[in-house]
Amino acid sequence: MKKILYIVYSLLFSKIPGGSYSIGKSIRRNFQRLLGIELGLNSVIGHHTIISYHVLNKLKLGNNSGIGPYSHVTGTGKIILGNNVICAPKITFVTRWHDLSYNEKGEKMNIQKDGDIIIGDDVFIGTNVTILPKVIIGEKSIIASGTTVYKSVPSHSFVRSSKMVIDRLEE
């Protein structure tokens, strides 16, 4: 039954645009809850956001948090957004990677591994950001547009560029 709901949601309801108080937003929100996504008070997942089936029971948004439209949530690890987290459009959350290691015989092994993404309270994430597995973003941090976040970020930080330059913000 859950797979049928997921297919209906993916094909129809995830694409309904909606403003702050629209029927489309309400329909999307109800379907997201039916699919096992934990949504805090006043939290929203934007339209045209693709959510991998394996993430459904592992996605949690705190109060007043949102994932912008046209985002992509994939993998099999947990994704937890704290309270007051703002994600601009086109964010990619990835919680699974391939570990290309070798066994004793020197043969390449393709092992899939999972890693959670945890985002603290009061975080802003700009457009076109990719967040990779095993990342923790500390509270009150800002991630600039176009950044690939491949390692954890301390609280009160500003992260910019593809090389992940981390500047400390004043508290």
C-alpha positions as CSV (number, residue, x, y, z in Angstrom):
1,M,0.0,0.0,0.0
2,K,2.8,2.4,0.9
3,K,4.4,1.8,-2.6
4,I,1.2,2.7,-4.3
5,L,0.9,5.9,-2.2
6,Y,4.5,6.8,-3.1
7,I,3.8,6.3,-6.8
8,V,0.7,8.4,-6.7
9,Y,2.5,11.1,-4.7
10,S,5.5,11.1,-7.1
11,L,3.4,11.2,-10.2
12,L,0.8,13.7,-9.1
13,F,1.0,15.5,-5.9
14,S,4.7,16.3,-5.6
15,K,4.3,18.5,-8.7
16,I,1.4,20.7,-7.4
17,P,2.7,24.2,-7.0
18,G,1.4,26.1,-3.9
19,G,2.0,29.2,-2.0
20,S,1.8,29.7,1.8
21,Y,-1.9,28.8,2.1
22,S,-2.9,26.7,-0.9
23,I,-4.8,23.5,-1.4
24,G,-1.8,22.1,-3.3
25,K,0.5,22.6,-0.3
26,S,-2.1,21.0,1.9
27,I,-2.5,17.9,-0.4
28,R,1.3,17.5,-0.6
29,R,1.8,17.8,3.2
30,N,-0.9,15.2,3.9
31,F,0.6,12.7,1.4
32,Q,4.1,13.3,2.8
33,R,2.8,12.4,6.3
34,L,1.1,9.3,5.0
35,L,4.4,8.3,3.5
36,G,6.1,8.5,6.9
37,I,7.9,11.8,6.6
38,E,8.0,13.6,9.9
39,L,7.1,17.3,9.4
40,G,7.3,19.7,12.3
41,L,4.9,22.6,12.8
42,N,4.9,25.0,9.8
43,S,7.4,22.8,7.9
44,V,7.2,22.3,4.1
45,I,8.8,20.3,1.3
46,G,8.6,22.3,-1.9
47,H,6.9,21.2,-5.1
48,H,8.8,19.1,-7.7
49,T,11.0,17.7,-4.9
50,I,12.1,14.1,-5.6
51,I,12.2,12.0,-2.5
52,S,13.8,8.5,-2.8
53,Y,11.4,5.7,-1.6
54,H,14.1,4.4,0.9
55,V,14.4,7.8,2.7
56,L,10.7,8.1,3.5
57,N,10.8,6.9,7.1
58,K,14.1,8.5,7.7
59,L,13.3,12.1,6.7
60,K,12.5,14.5,9.6
61,L,12.0,18.3,9.5
62,G,11.8,20.3,12.7
63,N,9.5,23.2,13.3
64,N,9.5,26.1,10.7
65,S,11.8,24.3,8.4
66,G,11.6,23.7,4.7
67,I,13.2,22.1,1.7
68,G,12.9,24.3,-1.4
69,P,11.3,23.3,-4.7
70,Y,13.1,21.1,-7.2
71,S,15.3,19.5,-4.6
72,H,16.4,15.9,-4.5
73,V,16.6,13.7,-1.5
74,T,18.2,10.3,-2.0
75,G,20.0,7.4,-0.3
76,T,19.1,5.2,2.6
77,G,20.5,7.1,5.6
78,K,18.6,9.5,7.9
79,I,18.2,13.2,7.1
80,I,17.3,15.3,10.0
81,L,16.7,19.1,9.8
82,G,16.4,21.0,13.0
83,N,14.1,23.9,13.7
84,N,14.1,27.1,11.5
85,V,16.2,25.5,8.7
86,I,15.7,27.2,5.4
87,C,16.8,25.4,2.2
88,A,16.6,27.3,-1.0
89,P,15.6,25.5,-4.3
90,K,17.6,22.8,-5.9
91,I,19.3,21.2,-2.9
92,T,20.6,17.7,-3.2
93,F,20.8,15.5,-0.1
94,V,22.8,12.2,-0.6
95,T,23.0,9.6,2.1
96,R,24.5,6.6,0.3
97,W,27.9,6.2,-1.4
98,H,30.0,3.5,-3.0
99,D,33.1,2.4,-1.2
100,L,35.4,1.2,-4.0
101,S,37.9,-0.9,-2.0
102,Y,39.8,-4.0,-2.8
103,N,39.6,-7.5,-1.2
104,E,42.6,-9.7,-0.3
105,K,42.9,-11.0,-3.9
106,G,43.2,-7.5,-5.3
107,E,39.6,-7.5,-6.8
108,K,37.7,-4.3,-6.7
109,M,34.6,-4.5,-4.4
110,N,31.7,-2.2,-4.8
111,I,30.3,-1.8,-1.3
112,Q,27.4,0.6,-0.7
113,K,27.5,2.4,2.6
114,D,25.1,4.8,4.3
115,G,25.7,8.0,6.2
116,D,23.3,10.3,7.9
117,I,22.9,14.0,7.4
118,I,22.1,16.1,10.4
119,I,21.4,19.8,10.2
120,G,21.2,21.9,13.4
121,D,18.8,24.7,14.2
122,D,18.7,28.1,12.5
123,V,20.7,27.1,9.4
124,F,20.3,28.7,5.9
125,I,21.3,26.6,2.8
126,G,21.6,28.5,-0.5
127,T,20.6,27.3,-4.0
128,N,22.3,24.4,-5.8
129,V,24.0,23.0,-2.7
130,T,24.9,19.3,-2.5
131,I,25.2,17.7,1.0
132,L,27.0,14.4,1.0
133,P,26.8,11.5,3.6
134,K,28.1,11.6,7.1
135,V,27.8,15.4,7.4
136,I,26.7,17.3,10.5
137,I,26.0,21.1,10.0
138,G,26.1,23.0,13.3
139,E,23.5,25.5,14.4
140,K,23.3,29.0,13.1
141,S,25.4,28.3,10.0
142,I,25.1,29.5,6.5
143,I,26.0,27.4,3.4
144,A,26.5,29.6,0.3
145,S,25.0,28.7,-3.1
146,G,26.8,26.2,-5.2
147,T,28.7,24.6,-2.3
148,T,29.3,20.9,-2.0
149,V,29.4,20.0,1.7
150,Y,31.5,16.9,2.1
151,K,32.6,17.3,5.7
152,S,31.0,18.4,8.9
153,V,30.6,22.1,9.6
154,P,30.9,23.7,13.1
155,S,28.2,25.9,14.6
156,H,28.2,29.6,13.7
157,S,30.0,29.0,10.4
158,F,29.8,30.4,6.8
159,V,30.7,27.9,4.2
160,R,31.5,28.9,0.6
161,S,32.9,27.6,-2.7
162,S,33.5,24.1,-4.0
163,K,36.6,23.8,-1.9
164,M,34.4,24.3,1.2
165,V,36.1,27.3,2.8
166,I,34.7,27.7,6.3
167,D,34.7,31.1,8.0
168,R,33.6,31.5,11.6
169,L,30.7,33.9,12.3
170,E,30.6,36.0,15.4
171,E,28.2,34.7,17.9
